[in-house]
Amino acid sequence: MADQVVMGSGNETDETIVCYAPTMITTNGIWQGDNPLDYSLPLFILQLSLVVIMTRILVFILKPFRQPRVISEILGGIILGPSVLGRSSKFANTVFPLRSVMILETMANVGLLYFIFLVGVEMDIDVIKRTGKKAIVIAIAGMILPFLMGVGFAFILHQSTHFVRLSTFILFLGVALSVTSFPVLARILAELKLLNTDIGKIAMSSALINDMCAWILLAFAIALAENEAMSLSSIWVILSNVAFVLLCVFIIRPLISWMLRKTPEGEPVSEFSICLVLTGVMVSGFITDSIGTHSVFGAFVFGLVIPNGPLGVTLIERLEDFVTGLLLPLFFAISGLKTDVRTIVGFTTWAILVVVIVLACAGKVAGTLLVSIYYQMPLYEGITLGLLMNTKGLIEIIVLNVGKDQKVLDDKAFAIMVIVAVIMTAIISPVVTNIYKPTRKLSHNKRRTIQKTKSDGEFRVLVCVHTPRNVPTIINLLEASHPTKKSPICTFVLHLVELTGRASAMLIVHNTRKSGRPALNQTQAQSDHIINAFENFEQHTGFVSVHPLTAISPYSTMHEDICNVAEDKRVAFIIIPFHKQQTVDGGMEALNPAFRAINENMLANAPCSVGILVDRGLTGSTRLAANQIAHHVAVLFFGGPDDREALAYAWRMSEHPGINLTVMRFVPGENVLETIGETRRNESGHEVLTVSTDIDREKQMDEDYIHEFRTRTSNDSSVVYTEKVVNHGEETVAAIRSIDGIHDLFIVGRGQGTISCVTAGLTDWSECPELGAIGDLLASTDFAATYSVLIVQQYVGIEAHGDAMIGTPDSPTRHYELHDFGHMRQTPHAPAIFHPRP
């Protein structure tokens, strides 16, 4: 048998590809004198390993520059291809010989098929239906102008590719320049901390619409490219595609839904169902390929009709890591291997390349800017949105590959377009970081503490939630915080989600709850659960408003997202869950070490007061009625700004008819006072005098606040105030242990920066120093595990006297250093730094 096989790349290959012995797949081994690279399987394994290793190295190198993974994958292919390493004919012929191209491309396309199927599964068409008019207009405007640029560019390049019809060439270049990649854009927005902003939401919605339009245009482009003249066959291709879509929507989807209904509730999806769906992907690809469209179109449509729910979750969990980590880089690498930068020769060609990049970018920006001006958005926001819409990715690479396979694009045009895609996507993160400064919009917040919040004003709280387990206690705490018509509570609920390499983590941004469809993945199911609980709380409790938000970020920078939301929403208090949770036997176990780092970063950087909630249940000892609660709250007061803040919060709670409040003030005994007085007489010096003055000032502020509290609550039988004289830490611990066990919530100040003899020695054995001496003591397993603890830190970035000196991280302001005694010392000419505690 002696056939010659013609490859898609147009190269005729050796007839040994067709007539080879079965042993040519696997080697007999080097000891038999065989070269493993002469056999297809070892060669493929080497190629795949090289591609993955090269991609991972580039991902690591480009990570500081905030470059999306797609850039690393294409660059990896270009480096391995004829542009760099492939210049050595020995390397090219040994590692990427022509005979291996068919296997490599086949495997790359299998990976692409399943990845596009997953994109379809993850995409929610209902989101597009709910998208606002603004996003639709921006998406269309952002497509039209670059498409027209592509038309102009097509006329210039078409002179060298006369063998293809101009209309087909125009369609391919137009689509390639006008698309926006939804998955890549989502990743960039998360990296730039823009997912929760208005501009981020508009960009995501617009990209989703743009993606859908691109798929339709791609189907048309392929239908036209397959046929040299617009004839009856092209119409048949388009009609067959429409028939295939209708078949999927009206027959396949109901069949899959019926199959899922047969699965008992709570049971995992059967292996048979999974295998059936995975086979369906290949069948769909085969059908659309046979029709005359690319196989990925069939996989995408099939993915779209998979109902949201357990099947979607299972498919994503089983396929995503393998497909995106191993097979998809192969597809991008193939694109890089086909890109030969050496074909771009001469000043004219490079000039065309620069012009295309500039014009295509300008087209997107101009189209988006016109719409944003019409909607009266700020100029820099319009430009930022335009730049974000320039994100290129998978679809464009598919378009270019199909174009090259159909001989619509020659080597030069293909190389130019791949480089255009890489450069346009690579410049987005750095340029947007410099242009778009969200801090410009931040308003000055003069009420960054509970103490400074007006009793007849809105109380704004930011609640951070990791898992649904955090929710009940937080809701009970908010309910006990006494929302009234005079002082309503505005609650911002921030679900903290770790940013992983998975595309599915992004989907939470487009919430599908309102569509009535089940959650798509575990993260979204958790988010829905959390939001539903808070919305239920809002409906059943008066004078409470709930605003759900999601922070998707690496845990190392999660605190930045929380601080940005707190600053943006002008909140007075942030509640974060403690990093440990209670076990069945009453002990405390750490959930995730990263949660502790988030809490420590929050205490150091928060733009308002912070409370860490140690959750041991706050169900209340009795329920008076359906909408009434009963809690016994205790405040341990030692003195200092944190303790005053803790008292301010408890004071607010005490106004609730179902709250009984006990305030225990710890007063140093005579022995302690005599020791302090002796020390002051013996020592001299400016620094000691300053410290003494500050201690006296803090003591006076404590006295004034306690006096005001006692005066205002003197007639309130639900408030009990006691003073306990203690001389050292052991007496303090004994006094705390003696408190009646009926209390279900302790509120204490963190007390950092305040030295007190009555807590001396308590920090020597601290497990969690970030909670302060008393907070750590109450959170430890040594104490009865029947109460929750709220450890409060007051925001001290405001001048203690006179007018408040407010500063945002970007604004020039004075710098305050902290003494060990919790007071502020001003240092002139220092930059603005907000670190409330050392």
ZAMARGU-4260 file (C-alpha; in steps of 0.2 Angstrom, whole numbers, plus 5000, padded with zeros to 4 digits):
<rodrens>
0) 5000/5000/5000 | 5008/5016/4995 | 4996/5031/4997 | 5002/5049/5000 | 4993/5059/5013
5) 4990/5078/5011 | 4991/5087/5028 | 4980/5102/5032 | 4996/5112/5032 | 4998/5109/5014
10) 5014/5098/5016 | 5015/5080/5007 | 5021/5068/5020 | 5031/5052/5018 | 5021/5036/5013
15) 5027/5027/5029 | 5013/5036/5039 | 5001/5025/5030 | 5010/5009/5028 | 5019/5006/5044
20) 5021/4991/5056 | 5010/4991/5072 | 5026/4992/5081 | 5030/5010/5075 | 5018/5016/5088
25) 5028/5010/5103 | 5047/5007/5104 | 5056/4991/5108 | 5068/5001/5119 | 5085/5009/5118
30) 5093/4993/5122 | 5087/4985/5106 | 5095/5000/5097 | 5079/5009/5094 | 5077/5028/5094
35) 5061/5032/5104 | 5058/5048/5094 | 5056/5037/5078 | 5040/5031/5086 | 5024/5040/5087
40) 5019/5038/5106 | 5036/5042/5114 | 5037/5057/5102 | 5020/5063/5106 | 5023/5061/5125
45) 5039/5071/5123 | 5030/5085/5113 | 5016/5086/5126 | 5028/5087/5140 | 5039/5101/5132
50) 5023/5111/5128 | 5017/5110/5146 | 5034/5113/5154 | 5037/5128/5142 | 5019/5135/5146
55) 5022/5133/5165 | 5039/5142/5164 | 5031/5157/5155 | 5016/5158/5166 | 5028/5159/5181
60) 5039/5172/5172 | 5024/5183/5166 | 5014/5182/5183 | 5022/5198/5190 | 5016/5207/5174
65) 4998/5201/5177 | 4998/5192/5160 | 4984/5180/5157 | 4988/5161/5154 | 4983/5162/5135
70) 4998/5174/5132 | 5010/5161/5140 | 5003/5147/5130 | 5004/5156/5113 | 5022/5162/5117
75) 5027/5144/5122 | 5021/5138/5105 | 5030/5152/5096 | 5047/5148/5105 | 5046/5130/5101
80) 5041/5134/5083 | 5051/5140/5068 | 5052/5158/5075 | 5065/5153/5089 | 5070/5135/5093
85) 5063/5128/5076 | 5076/5139/5067 | 5088/5124/5071 | 5083/5111/5058 | 5090/5098/5069
90) 5078/5103/5084 | 5063/5104/5071 | 5066/5088/5063 | 5069/5078/5079 | 5056/5085/5091
95) 5043/5092/5079 | 5045/5082/5063 | 5032/5084/5049 | 5026/5066/5052 | 5020/5070/5069
100) 5010/5085/5065 | 4994/5075/5061 | 4994/5066/5078 | 4998/5082/5087 | 4984/5092/5079
105) 4972/5078/5081 | 4975/5078/5100 | 4975/5097/5101 | 4958/5097/5092 | 4951/5084/5104
110) 4956/5095/5119 | 4949/5110/5110 | 4933/5101/5107 | 4930/5097/5126 | 4936/5114/5132
115) 4923/5123/5120 | 4910/5110/5127 | 4915/5116/5145 | 4913/5134/5139 | 4896/5131/5133
120) 4891/5121/5149 | 4897/5136/5160 | 4889/5150/5149 | 4872/5155/5155 | 4861/5162/5140
125) 4848/5169/5153 | 4862/5181/5158 | 4862/5188/5141 | 4843/5190/5142 | 4845/5200/5158
130) 4859/5210/5152 | 4855/5229/5152 | 4853/5239/5136 | 4870/5248/5140 | 4880/5232/5139
135) 4872/5226/5123 | 4875/5243/5114 | 4893/5243/5120 | 4896/5225/5114 | 4888/5230/5097
140) 4898/5246/5095 | 4914/5237/5101 | 4911/5225/5086 | 4906/5236/5072 | 4921/5248/5071
145) 4935/5235/5073 | 4925/5224/5060 | 4926/5239/5048 | 4945/5241/5052 | 4946/5222/5047
150) 4938/5226/5030 | 4951/5239/5027 | 4965/5228/5032 | 4958/5214/5021 | 4959/5225/5006
155) 4978/5228/5009 | 4982/5210/5013 | 4971/5203/4999 | 4983/5208/4985 | 4995/5194/4990
160) 4981/5181/4993 | 4971/5181/4977 | 4966/5163/4977 | 4952/5166/4990 | 4937/5177/4988
165) 4938/5194/4995 | 4921/5193/5005 | 4928/5177/5014 | 4944/5186/5018 | 4935/5201/5025
170) 4924/5190/5036 | 4938/5181/5044 | 4949/5196/5047 | 4934/5206/5053 | 4929/5192/5066
175) 4947/5190/5071 | 4949/5208/5075 | 4931/5212/5083 | 4930/5197/5095 | 4932/5199/5114
180) 4937/5184/5124 | 4925/5181/5139 | 4936/5169/5149 | 4952/5179/5147 | 4943/5195/5151
185) 4936/5188/5167 | 4953/5183/5173 | 4961/5200/5169 | 4946/5209/5178 | 4949/5198/5194
190) 4968/5201/5193 | 4965/5220/5192 | 4952/5219/5206 | 4938/5226/5195 | 4926/5212/5195
195) 4914/5220/5208 | 4915/5237/5200 | 4902/5244/5188 | 4915/5245/5174 | 4919/5226/5177
200) 4901/5221/5177 | 4898/5230/5160 | 4914/5223/5153 | 4909/5205/5157 | 4891/5207/5151
205) 4897/5215/5135 | 4910/5201/5132 | 4897/5188/5134 | 4886/5195/5121 | 4902/5198/5110
210) 4907/5180/5112 | 4890/5174/5106 | 4890/5185/5091 | 4908/5179/5087 | 4902/5161/5087
215) 4888/5165/5075 | 4900/5174/5063 | 4912/5160/5064 | 4899/5148/5058 | 4895/5159/5043
220) 4914/5162/5040 | 4917/5143/5039 | 4902/5140/5028 | 4908/5153/5016 | 4926/5147/5016
225) 4922/5129/5012 | 4914/5135/4996 | 4923/5145/4983 | 4908/5154/4977 | 4892/5158/4987
230) 4881/5144/4980 | 4867/5133/4985 | 4880/5122/4995 | 4884/5137/5007 | 4865/5140/5010
235) 4863/5121/5014 | 4878/5123/5026 | 4869/5137/5035 | 4852/5129/5035 | 4860/5112/5042
240) 4868/5122/5056 | 4851/5130/5061 | 4843/5112/5060 | 4857/5106/5071 | 4854/5120/5084
245) 4835/5116/5084 | 4838/5098/5086 | 4849/5101/5102 | 4837/5113/5109 | 4821/5104/5107
250) 4826/5086/5107 | 4843/5084/5115 | 4840/5096/5130 | 4823/5088/5135 | 4831/5070/5134
255) 4845/5075/5145 | 4833/5084/5158 | 4822/5068/5158 | 4838/5057/5161 | 4843/5069/5176
260) 4825/5068/5183 | 4827/5049/5184 | 4842/5051/5196 | 4837/5051/5214 | 4838/5067/5223
265) 4855/5069/5233 | 4863/5055/5223 | 4878/5058/5211 | 4875/5058/5193 | 4878/5040/5186
270) 4893/5035/5176 | 4882/5030/5162 | 4875/5048/5161 | 4892/5055/5161 | 4899/5043/5147
275) 4883/5047/5137 | 4886/5066/5138 | 4905/5064/5134 | 4901/5053/5119 | 4888/5066/5114
280) 4901/5079/5113 | 4911/5069/5100 | 4895/5065/5090 | 4890/5084/5090 | 4908/5088/5083
285) 4907/5074/5070 | 4889/5081/5064 | 4895/5099/5062 | 4911/5094/5054 | 4901/5083/5042
290) 4889/5098/5038 | 4904/5109/5034 | 4906/5119/5050 | 4920/5117/5062 | 4918/5103/5075
295) 4920/5115/5089 | 4903/5123/5084 | 4894/5107/5088 | 4903/5105/5105 | 4899/5123/5110
300) 4880/5121/5105 | 4879/5104/5114 | 4887/5112/5130 | 4874/5126/5130 | 4860/5114/5130
305) 4866/5105/5146 | 4855/5110/5160 | 4863/5118/5175 | 4864/5108/5190 | 4873/5092/5196
310) 4877/5086/5179 | 4886/5102/5174 | 4895/5102/5191 | 4901/5084/5189 | 4907/5087/5171
315) 4917/5103/5175 | 4925/5095/5190 | 4930/5079/5180 | 4936/5087/5164 | 4942/5105/5168
320) 4959/5102/5176 | 4964/5089/5163 | 4958/5098/5148 | 4964/5115/5152 | 4980/5110/5160
325) 4986/5097/5148 | 4976/5097/5131 | 4972/5115/5128 | 4990/5122/5129 | 4993/5109/5115
330) 4981/5119/5104 | 4989/5136/5108 | 5006/5128/5105 | 5001/5122/5088 | 4995/5140/5084
335) 5013/5145/5089 | 5021/5132/5079 | 5012/5137/5064 | 5018/5155/5067 | 5034/5160/5058
340) 5039/5177/5063 | 5052/5176/5049 | 5038/5178/5036 | 5035/5196/5042 | 5050/5204/5032
345) 5052/5221/5026 | 5048/5238/5033 | 5031/5238/5024 | 5025/5222/5032 | 5030/5228/5050
350) 5022/5245/5047 | 5006/5235/5042 | 5007/5225/5058 | 5009/5241/5069 | 4995/5250/5060
355) 4983/5235/5062 | 4987/5234/5081 | 4984/5253/5083 | 4969/5254/5072 | 4960/5238/5079
360) 4963/5244/5097 | 4958/5262/5092 | 4942/5255/5084 | 4937/5245/5100 | 4941/5260/5111
365) 4932/5273/5099 | 4916/5262/5098 | 4915/5259/5116 | 4920/5277/5121 | 4905/5284/5110
370) 4893/5274/5119 | 4900/5278/5136 | 4899/5297/5132 | 4881/5294/5127 | 4878/5286/5144
375) 4887/5300/5152 | 4901/5289/5159 | 4918/5297/5164 | 4930/5298/5150 | 4943/5287/5158
380) 4930/5274/5161 | 4925/5274/5143 | 4944/5272/5138 | 4946/5258/5151 | 4931/5249/5145
385) 4937/5250/5127 | 4954/5243/5131 | 4946/5229/5141 | 4935/5224/5126 | 4951/5222/5116
390) 4955/5206/5126 | 4959/5192/5113 | 4959/5173/5117 | 4953/5156/5111 | 4940/5162/5098
395) 4952/5172/5089 | 4965/5159/5088 | 4951/5146/5082 | 4946/5159/5069 | 4964/5161/5063
400) 4968/5142/5063 | 4952/5138/5053 | 4957/5152/5041 | 4974/5145/5039 | 4968/5127/5036
405) 4955/5134/5023 | 4969/5143/5015 | 4960/5160/5018 | 4976/5166/5027 | 4993/5163/5021
410) 5008/5161/5033 | 5012/5179/5033 | 4994/5185/5037 | 4992/5171/5050 | 5009/5176/5059
415) 5004/5195/5058 | 4986/5191/5066 | 4993/5180/5080 | 5006/5193/5085 | 4992/5206/5084
420) 4982/5195/5096 | 4996/5192/5108 | 5001/5211/5109 | 4983/5217/5111 | 4980/5206/5125
425) 4997/5208/5133 | 4996/5227/5134 | 4978/5228/5143 | 4983/5224/5161 | 4998/5237/5162
430) 4988/5251/5152 | 4972/5248/5162 | 4982/5248/5179 | 4989/5266/5174 | 4973/5273/5167
435) 4959/5267/5178 | 4961/5272/5196 | 4946/5268/5206 | 4952/5278/5221 | 4947/5294/5211
440) 4929/5289/5215 | 4931/5286/5233 | 4922/5299/5244 | 4928/5304/5261 | 4921/5294/5275
445) 4920/5304/5291 | 4912/5290/5301 | 4924/5275/5300 | 4920/5269/5318 | 4905/5264/5327
450) 4908/5277/5341 | 4907/5291/5328 | 4892/5284/5319 | 4877/5295/5323 | 4864/5286/5334
455) 4850/5293/5322 | 4860/5289/5306 | 4862/5274/5295 | 4874/5260/5302 | 4884/5253/5287
460) 4892/5236/5290 | 4902/5225/5279 | 4900/5206/5283 | 4913/5194/5275 | 4908/5176/5273
465) 4919/5161/5268 | 4906/5147/5269 | 4887/5145/5273 | 4893/5139/5290 | 4897/5157/5295
470) 4880/5164/5291 | 4868/5160/5305 | 4878/5168/5319 | 4882/5183/5309 | 4863/5185/5305
475) 4859/5184/5323 | 4872/5197/5327 | 4865/5209/5315 | 4848/5206/5321 | 4854/5210/5339
480) 4862/5226/5332 | 4845/5234/5334 | 4840/5241/5317 | 4827/5254/5318 | 4818/5267/5307
485) 4829/5280/5315 | 4845/5270/5313 | 4843/5257/5299 | 4857/5244/5296 | 4864/5244/5278
490) 4873/5227/5276 | 4885/5223/5262 | 4888/5204/5262 | 4904/5199/5254 | 4907/5181/5249
495) 4926/5178/5248 | 4931/5166/5234 | 4948/5161/5230 | 4954/5165/5213 | 4960/5148/5205
500) 4966/5144/5187 | 4948/5138/5184 | 4936/5147/5173 | 4922/5141/5183 | 4927/5151/5198
505) 4923/5167/5188 | 4905/5162/5184 | 4899/5168/5201 | 4900/5186/5194 | 4885/5182/5183
510) 4873/5176/5196 | 4860/5164/5189 | 4849/5164/5205 | 4836/5176/5197 | 4834/5164/5183
515) 4827/5151/5194 | 4840/5139/5188 | 4851/5128/5199 | 4869/5133/5203 | 4882/5128/5191
520) 4896/5123/5203 | 4900/5122/5221 | 4906/5140/5223 | 4890/5147/5215 | 4879/5135/5226
525) 4887/5141/5241 | 4885/5159/5235 | 4867/5156/5232 | 4865/5148/5249 | 4873/5163/5258
530) 4863/5176/5248 | 4847/5168/5250 | 4849/5167/5269 | 4853/5186/5270 | 4839/5190/5258
535) 4827/5180/5269 | 4834/5190/5284 | 4831/5206/5275 | 4813/5201/5271 | 4809/5196/5289
540) 4818/5210/5298 | 4813/5228/5297 | 4825/5242/5293 | 4838/5231/5286 | 4845/5232/5268
545) 4856/5218/5261 | 4868/5220/5246 | 4877/5204/5241 | 4894/5206/5233 | 4908/5193/5228
550) 4926/5195/5230 | 4936/5183/5219 | 4954/5185/5222 | 4970/5175/5228 | 4970/5174/5247
555) 4986/5183/5248 | 4978/5199/5241 | 4960/5196/5247 | 4961/5210/5260 | 4964/5223/5247
560) 4947/5218/5239 | 4938/5219/5256 | 4947/5236/5260 | 4941/5243/5243 | 4923/5238/5246
565) 4923/5245/5263 | 4931/5261/5257 | 4919/5262/5242 | 4903/5258/5252 | 4909/5270/5267
570) 4906/5257/5280 | 4909/5260/5299 | 4912/5242/5304 | 4919/5226/5295 | 4914/5209/5303
575) 4926/5194/5298 | 4925/5176/5304 | 4939/5169/5315 | 4950/5156/5305 | 4945/5142/5317
580) 4928/5134/5319 | 4920/5124/5333 | 4921/5105/5332 | 4908/5093/5339 | 4918/5090/5355
585) 4919/5109/5358 | 4937/5111/5352 | 4942/5123/5339 | 4950/5118/5323 | 4959/5129/5309
590) 4949/5129/5293 | 4962/5136/5281 | 4979/5145/5286 | 4975/5158/5273 | 4960/5164/5282
595) 4971/5169/5297 | 4982/5179/5285 | 4967/5188/5278 | 4962/5193/5296 | 4979/5199/5301
600) 4980/5209/5285 | 4963/5216/5288 | 4968/5222/5306 | 4983/5230/5298 | 4975/5239/5283
605) 4957/5241/5286 | 4949/5258/5282 | 4937/5257/5297 | 4934/5247/5313 | 4935/5228/5312
610) 4927/5214/5322 | 4933/5196/5322 | 4919/5184/5326 | 4923/5168/5335 | 4908/5158/5330
615) 4902/5146/5343 | 4883/5148/5339 | 4873/5163/5344 | 4856/5155/5343 | 4850/5164/5358
620) 4844/5156/5375 | 4826/5159/5371 | 4815/5165/5357 | 4802/5177/5363 | 4792/5177/5347
625) 4795/5173/5328 | 4804/5190/5325 | 4811/5193/5343 | 4827/5187/5350 | 4835/5186/5368
630) 4853/5187/5371 | 4864/5189/5386 | 4879/5200/5381 | 4895/5204/5391 | 4908/5217/5388
635) 4925/5216/5397 | 4931/5234/5398 | 4950/5237/5402 | 4952/5254/5393 | 4959/5261/5377
640) 4951/5265/5360 | 4947/5246/5356 | 4937/5244/5372 | 4928/5260/5369 | 4923/5254/5352
645) 4917/5237/5359 | 4907/5246/5372 | 4899/5258/5358 | 4893/5242/5348 | 4886/5234/5364
650) 4878/5250/5369 | 4869/5250/5352 | 4864/5232/5355 | 4857/5236/5372 | 4844/5247/5365
655) 4836/5231/5358 | 4822/5225/5369 | 4828/5207/5369 | 4846/5210/5374 | 4853/5210/5392
660) 4870/5218/5393 | 4883/5216/5407 | 4898/5228/5407 | 4912/5223/5418 | 4926/5236/5420
665) 4942/5230/5426 | 4951/5243/5438 | 4969/5241/5443 | 4971/5239/5462 | 4980/5251/5474
670) 4996/5240/5473 | 4997/5243/5454 | 4994/5262/5455 | 5007/5264/5468 | 5020/5254/5457
675) 5015/5265/5442 | 5017/5281/5452 | 5034/5276/5459 | 5040/5272/5442 | 5035/5289/5435
680) 5044/5298/5450 | 5060/5288/5447 | 5061/5291/5428 | 5063/5307/5419 | 5064/5312/5401
685) 5054/5320/5387 | 5048/5303/5380 | 5042/5297/5397 | 5032/5313/5400 | 5024/5311/5383
690) 5019/5294/5387 | 5012/5299/5404 | 5002/5313/5396 | 4995/5300/5383 | 4991/5288/5397
695) 4982/5301/5406 | 4973/5307/5391 | 4967/5289/5386 | 4961/5287/5404 | 4951/5303/5404
700) 4943/5298/5387 | 4939/5281/5395 | 4931/5289/5411 | 4921/5302/5400 | 4914/5288/5389
705) 4910/5276/5404 | 4902/5291/5413 | 4891/5295/5397 | 4886/5277/5395 | 4881/5275/5414
710) 4871/5291/5414 | 4861/5286/5398 | 4858/5268/5404 | 4855/5271/5422 | 4836/5268/5421
715) 4838/5253/5410 | 4835/5237/5420 | 4843/5226/5406 | 4860/5235/5407 | 4871/5230/5422
720) 4887/5239/5426 | 4900/5232/5438 | 4918/5236/5442 | 4931/5223/5447 | 4947/5228/5456
725) 4962/5217/5450 | 4980/5218/5453 | 4988/5206/5440 | 4984/5194/5426 | 4979/5179/5437
730) 4966/5189/5446 | 4959/5195/5429 | 4957/5177/5423 | 4949/5172/5439 | 4936/5187/5437
735) 4932/5182/5419 | 4929/5164/5424 | 4917/5170/5438 | 4906/5178/5426 | 4889/5170/5425
740) 4888/5156/5412 | 4871/5162/5404 | 4880/5174/5392 | 4880/5169/5374 | 4891/5183/5367
745) 4907/5192/5374 | 4912/5208/5366 | 4930/5214/5369 | 4942/5226/5363 | 4958/5219/5354
750) 4968/5231/5366 | 4983/5231/5354 | 4995/5245/5358 | 4988/5247/5375 | 4999/5241/5390
755) 4989/5236/5405 | 4996/5229/5421 | 4979/5219/5424 | 4983/5209/5408 | 5001/5207/5411
760) 5007/5189/5407 | 4992/5184/5398 | 5000/5186/5381 | 5015/5174/5385 | 5005/5159/5380
765) 4995/5166/5366 | 4989/5155/5352 | 4982/5169/5342 | 4991/5185/5346 | 4981/5195/5333
770) 4965/5193/5344 | 4974/5203/5359 | 4977/5196/5376 | 4958/5195/5382 | 4952/5190/5364
775) 4964/5175/5363 | 4959/5170/5381 | 4941/5169/5377 | 4943/5161/5360 | 4954/5147/5368
780) 4948/5130/5372 | 4952/5132/5390 | 4936/5142/5392 | 4918/5136/5391 | 4913/5133/5373
785) 4895/5140/5374 | 4898/5158/5369 | 4903/5167/5354 | 4916/5181/5355 | 4918/5197/5345
790) 4935/5205/5346 | 4934/5223/5341 | 4948/5235/5334 | 4944/5253/5332 | 4950/5263/5317
795) 4963/5275/5323 | 4968/5284/5306 | 4958/5299/5312 | 4965/5313/5323 | 4960/5311/5341
800) 4956/5329/5343 | 4949/5343/5332 | 4943/5340/5314 | 4945/5323/5307 | 4959/5321/5295
805) 4953/5309/5282 | 4965/5301/5269 | 4963/5289/5255 | 4978/5278/5251 | 4982/5289/5236
810) 4980/5306/5244 | 4993/5316/5253 | 4990/5317/5271 | 4999/5316/5288 | 5007/5300/5294
815) 5003/5294/5312 | 5014/5282/5321 | 5008/5272/5336 | 5016/5272/5353 | 5015/5256/5364
820) 5002/5265/5373 | 4989/5266/5359 | 4991/5285/5356 | 4996/5294/5340 | 5011/5304/5337
825) 5012/5315/5322 | 5028/5314/5310 | 5028/5328/5297 | 5032/5325/5279 | 5029/5306/5279
830) 5018/5297/5266 | 5000/5292/5270 | 5000/5275/5278 | 4985/5267/5286 | 4991/5254/5298
835) 4980/5255/5313 | 4991/5243/5323 | 5009/5238/5323
</rodrens>
